[in-house]
């Protein structure tokens, strides 16, 4: 199966570390966060992987791949400038995104059975499924309003979240989402340009999972990950 990892962000909330180290390559127990994500994919039979990266970070990521996954089918989509979280998916080879794929943010640690989530997604019949995790500080993340398993409203970070269930930065997507890409957009976001529309049309589902999850997007959360995440 195919998997995509979004690794092209600036990581401004982790300055000054990310001035030299791309956020997905910061380490938890001396192992890059990106390595945990790739292992999650490989352990769930997702072995055809694409990762979008910024051109200025290409040497960092090439060095990472050579050290950790020299023989795996991992290819980089190199971007001269930031293009969001939706646009990179449109930059894969023409036939690559012609089947259901798994998509993950590159700055979160996740522990779950992805095979079960994929099977669940296919049973729902929607175009996309968001992996949902229940948190106490939902205002810091994209939250959802649910009707049974269907997401009827998706909202980005807000002081008044829609619920305590938030996006874990993990998605299952059918190639039909390509029809929703804003024409000729150089910068486009899943969170603003796709999910709200799919929710309105009844084509977006939410998969609640109980496994471990930790984002490392700020210095505080990165420190928490080092303290609480088990050694690789």
JOLIN-V514547 format. One record per helix or strand of 3 or more residues. SS is the DSSP state (h for helix, s for strand). FROM is the first residue (numbers start at 1). TO is the last residue. If there is no record, write none. Layout:
# JOLIN-V514547
SS&FROM&TO + SS&FROM&TO
This chain:
# JOLIN-V514547
s&2&6 + h&12&14 + h&17&19 + h&23&25 + h&33&43 + s&48&54 + h&55&68 + s&73&79 + h&87&91 + s&101&105 + s&108&110 + h&114&124 + s&128&134 + h&138&140 + s&143&147 + s&150&155 + s&165&173 + h&175&180 + h&190&193 + h&195&201 + s&204&208 + s&213&215 + h&219&228
